[in-house]
């Protein structure tokens, strides 16, 4: 009996999803606007990912530059 009720609930859920997916009734212009929105969201997400990668690399380069400057200063100090 539990299997039958679980199967009935699953069937109703799939039927409901099918009805809402097929009955959007939206115009082509509205779909193009949504596509533009999706592209904007995708671009923002890509920008965030690039920044999360680029920022630590930029910091590491800056620290390497400071390290090189410090090494040069030490070399000049020991030459005297």
N, C-alpha and C positions, 0 to 999 in steps of 0.2 A: 504494500500500500504506500509506503514511503517513497519507493522508487517511482511509482506512478504519479504521485503528487509532485515530486521533484522534476520529473519529465514534463509535466503539464506547466509548471512554473517556467521552466527553461523554454518551452515552446511559446508561451505567451510573451516572454521577454524578447525572443527573437522576432516574433510577429510584430510586436510594438516597435522595435528598432527598424524593421523593414518598412513599416508604414511611415515612420517619421523621415526615413532616408529618401523614400520615393516621393513624398508629397511636399517637396520644398517649395515649388511654385515660384521660384525666383527667376528674374529676368537675366539675360546674358550680361547686361551692364552691371547688375548687382554682383554677379559672379566675378566679373573682371575687377571690381572694386575690392572684393574679398581677396582675389589673387594678389592685387597690389599690396594689400595689408599683410598678407602672408610673406610676401617678398621683403617688406620693410622689417617685419619681425625677424625674419631669417638674417637679414643684413645686420640688425642690431646684435643678434646672438653671435654672429660671426665676428663682429667688431669686439665684443666682450672677450671672446676666446683669444683673439689675436692680442688684445691688450694684456690678458692674463699671462700669455707666453712672453710677450715683448717686454713688459715691465721688469720682471726678474732678470732678464738678459741685459737690459739697459743698466740696471743696478750693478750687476756683476761686472760689466764693462767699466762702469765708473769706479768701482772699487779696484779693479785691475789697474786703471790709470793712476789712482792714488798710490797703489802699491809700487808701481814703476817709478813714480816721482820720489817716493820715499827711498827706494833703493838707490836711485841716482844721487839723492842728497847724502845718503850714507857713504856712497862711493867717493863723492867729492870731499866729504869730511875726513875720510881715512887717507886720501891722497896727500893731504897737507902735512 
